[in-house]
Amino acid sequence: MSGSQNVPPWPEDTTIPHSPAEDVFGVLIGTFLASLGLYVLQQSEAVTGGTAGLALLLTYATPLNFSWLFLLVNVPFFVLAIWKKGWSFTLKTIAAVAIVSSYALLHSPVLDLGELNPLYGVPAGNILIGMGLLAIFRHGASLGGFNIVALVAQERLGLRAGYVQMSLDVVVILLALTVVEPVNVLYSALGAVLLNLVLALNHRPGRYRA
């Protein structure tokens, strides 16, 4: 009996793209998870990396609302997205950022987490954000900011998106020392590592065909 007869009859390696409806549903689910994770971090008085982390820092330092801050800090990165990723990706990203900002207005009135222990809140929040980002990336969008830089570095230079974003996030975590208790900054740093490990282990070049 030849060796080829022992090979399972796998289907041909074909790419099946997501339908528009699948993309919409995937982005809605991903943005919900990410926004919920950010809310959990905020209630834990912690931060994360990227533009979401910058927006959280500004909410601690100013009376401004997270929803508007998250939109504003992402605007410069939308230009990079148009240049490197095209209009389709950019429009999806703008929509994803806007949806997260909208979800952020929803959580507080309906979900009272009280005093959330950061030992629970930080890992829980970062896992939610990581899973949300995976869904968003999988459907051809991002949450702007460092996500765009990380995806461009992965596609153009072959670097893993998670590791690129981890490096950028270190800067944001260090900035947190100016407005957040040092112990919460430590928790935040560990949480950022967890978030980016979720991305690095699950979002790699060539892992998915669709």
C-alpha positions as CSV (number, residue, x, y, z in Angstrom):
1,M,0.0,0.0,0.0
2,S,1.5,3.4,-1.0
3,G,2.1,6.1,1.5
4,S,-0.2,8.5,-0.4
5,Q,-3.1,6.2,0.4
6,N,-2.6,6.9,4.1
7,V,-3.0,10.6,3.7
8,P,-6.5,11.9,4.8
9,P,-8.5,13.4,1.9
10,W,-8.2,17.0,3.1
11,P,-9.9,19.7,0.9
12,E,-7.9,21.8,-1.4
13,D,-6.2,24.8,0.1
14,T,-8.7,27.4,-1.0
15,T,-9.4,30.8,0.5
16,I,-13.0,31.5,1.5
17,P,-13.4,35.2,2.3
18,H,-15.8,36.5,4.9
19,S,-19.1,37.8,3.6
20,P,-20.0,41.5,4.4
21,A,-22.5,40.2,7.0
22,E,-19.9,38.1,8.7
23,D,-17.5,41.0,8.8
24,V,-20.1,43.3,10.4
25,F,-21.1,40.7,13.0
26,G,-17.5,39.9,13.8
27,V,-16.6,43.5,14.2
28,L,-19.6,44.1,16.4
29,I,-18.7,41.2,18.7
30,G,-15.0,42.1,18.8
31,T,-15.7,45.8,19.6
32,F,-18.1,44.8,22.3
33,L,-15.5,42.5,24.0
34,A,-12.8,45.2,23.7
35,S,-15.0,48.0,25.1
36,L,-16.1,45.8,28.0
37,G,-12.4,44.9,28.7
38,L,-11.5,48.6,28.7
39,Y,-14.4,49.4,31.1
40,V,-13.2,46.6,33.5
41,L,-9.7,48.2,33.4
42,Q,-11.1,51.6,34.1
43,Q,-13.1,50.3,37.1
44,S,-9.9,48.7,38.3
45,E,-8.1,52.1,38.1
46,A,-5.6,50.5,35.7
47,V,-4.4,51.2,32.2
48,T,-3.4,49.4,29.1
49,G,-1.3,50.2,26.1
50,G,-2.0,51.8,22.8
51,T,-4.3,54.7,22.1
52,A,-6.9,53.1,24.4
53,G,-4.3,53.3,27.2
54,L,-3.6,57.0,26.3
55,A,-7.3,57.7,26.5
56,L,-7.7,56.0,29.8
57,L,-4.7,58.0,31.2
58,L,-6.3,61.2,30.1
59,T,-9.6,60.3,31.8
60,Y,-7.7,59.9,35.1
61,A,-5.9,63.2,34.6
62,T,-8.8,65.3,33.2
63,P,-12.6,65.5,33.5
64,L,-12.9,64.5,29.8
65,N,-15.0,61.5,28.7
66,F,-13.2,58.3,27.4
67,S,-15.5,58.0,24.4
68,W,-14.5,61.3,22.9
69,L,-10.8,61.0,23.9
70,F,-10.5,57.6,22.2
71,L,-11.8,59.0,19.0
72,L,-9.5,62.0,19.1
73,V,-6.3,60.2,19.9
74,N,-6.9,57.9,16.9
75,V,-7.3,60.5,14.3
76,P,-3.6,60.8,13.3
77,F,-3.3,57.0,12.9
78,F,-6.2,57.0,10.5
79,V,-3.9,58.9,8.1
80,L,-1.4,56.1,8.4
81,A,-4.1,53.5,7.8
82,I,-5.2,55.2,4.5
83,W,-1.6,55.3,3.3
84,K,-0.5,51.8,4.1
85,K,-3.7,49.8,4.3
86,G,-6.2,51.4,2.0
87,W,-9.7,52.8,2.3
88,S,-11.5,49.6,3.0
89,F,-9.4,48.8,6.1
90,T,-9.4,52.4,7.2
91,L,-13.2,52.8,7.0
92,K,-13.7,49.5,8.9
93,T,-11.2,50.8,11.5
94,I,-12.9,54.2,11.9
95,A,-16.2,52.3,12.3
96,A,-14.7,49.9,14.9
97,V,-13.3,52.9,16.9
98,A,-16.6,54.7,16.8
99,I,-18.4,51.6,17.9
100,V,-16.1,51.0,20.9
101,S,-16.6,54.7,21.9
102,S,-20.4,54.1,21.6
103,Y,-20.3,50.9,23.7
104,A,-18.2,52.8,26.3
105,L,-21.2,55.1,26.9
106,L,-23.4,52.0,27.4
107,H,-21.5,50.1,30.1
108,S,-21.4,52.5,32.9
109,P,-25.2,53.1,33.3
110,V,-26.1,49.4,33.1
111,L,-23.1,47.6,34.6
112,D,-22.1,48.6,38.2
113,L,-18.9,46.8,39.1
114,G,-18.4,48.6,42.3
115,E,-14.9,48.4,43.8
116,L,-13.2,45.9,41.5
117,N,-10.0,44.3,42.7
118,P,-7.3,45.0,40.1
119,L,-5.8,41.5,40.8
120,Y,-8.9,40.2,39.1
121,G,-9.9,43.2,36.9
122,V,-6.6,43.7,35.1
123,P,-6.2,40.1,33.8
124,A,-9.9,39.9,33.0
125,G,-10.0,43.2,31.2
126,N,-6.9,42.4,29.1
127,I,-8.1,39.0,28.1
128,L,-11.4,40.5,27.0
129,I,-9.6,43.2,25.0
130,G,-7.2,40.6,23.5
131,M,-10.1,38.3,22.3
132,G,-11.9,41.3,21.0
133,L,-8.9,42.5,19.0
134,L,-8.5,39.0,17.5
135,A,-12.0,39.1,16.2
136,I,-11.6,42.6,14.9
137,F,-8.3,41.8,13.1
138,R,-9.8,38.6,11.7
139,H,-12.5,40.7,10.0
140,G,-10.1,43.1,8.4
141,A,-10.2,46.0,10.8
142,S,-8.4,47.3,13.9
143,L,-8.9,49.6,16.8
144,G,-6.6,52.2,15.3
145,G,-3.6,53.6,16.9
146,F,-0.8,51.2,17.7
147,N,-2.9,48.3,16.2
148,I,-2.4,49.9,12.8
149,V,1.4,50.3,13.4
150,A,1.6,46.7,14.6
151,L,-0.3,45.3,11.6
152,V,1.7,47.3,9.1
153,A,4.9,46.1,10.7
154,Q,3.7,42.5,10.6
155,E,2.7,42.6,6.9
156,R,5.5,44.7,5.6
157,L,8.4,43.5,7.8
158,G,7.3,40.1,8.9
159,L,7.2,41.1,12.6
160,R,4.6,39.7,14.9
161,A,1.9,42.2,15.6
162,G,1.7,41.3,19.3
163,Y,5.5,41.9,19.9
164,V,5.5,45.2,18.0
165,Q,2.5,46.5,20.0
166,M,4.1,45.2,23.3
167,S,7.1,47.4,22.7
168,L,5.0,50.5,22.0
169,D,2.8,49.7,25.0
170,V,5.8,50.0,27.4
171,V,5.9,53.7,26.7
172,V,2.3,54.2,27.6
173,I,2.6,52.1,30.8
174,L,5.6,54.2,31.9
175,L,3.5,57.3,31.3
176,A,0.9,55.9,33.7
177,L,3.3,56.5,36.6
178,T,2.4,60.2,36.4
179,V,-1.3,59.6,37.2
180,V,-1.8,56.1,38.5
181,E,-0.7,54.5,41.8
182,P,2.6,52.6,41.3
183,V,1.1,49.2,42.3
184,N,-1.7,49.6,39.7
185,V,1.0,50.5,37.1
186,L,2.7,47.2,37.9
187,Y,-0.6,45.3,37.5
188,S,-1.2,47.2,34.3
189,A,2.3,46.3,32.9
190,L,1.6,42.6,33.7
191,G,-1.8,42.9,32.1
192,A,-0.3,44.5,28.9
193,V,2.1,41.5,28.6
194,L,-0.9,39.2,28.9
195,L,-2.9,41.1,26.3
196,N,0.0,41.0,23.8
197,L,0.7,37.4,24.4
198,V,-2.9,36.6,23.5
199,L,-2.2,38.5,20.2
200,A,1.3,37.1,19.6
201,L,0.2,33.5,20.1
202,N,-3.0,33.7,18.1
203,H,-2.4,36.3,15.3
204,R,0.5,35.2,13.2
205,P,1.4,35.6,9.5
206,G,0.1,32.7,7.5
207,R,-1.9,31.1,10.3
208,Y,-5.3,31.9,8.7
209,R,-6.3,31.6,5.1
210,A,-9.6,33.4,5.2
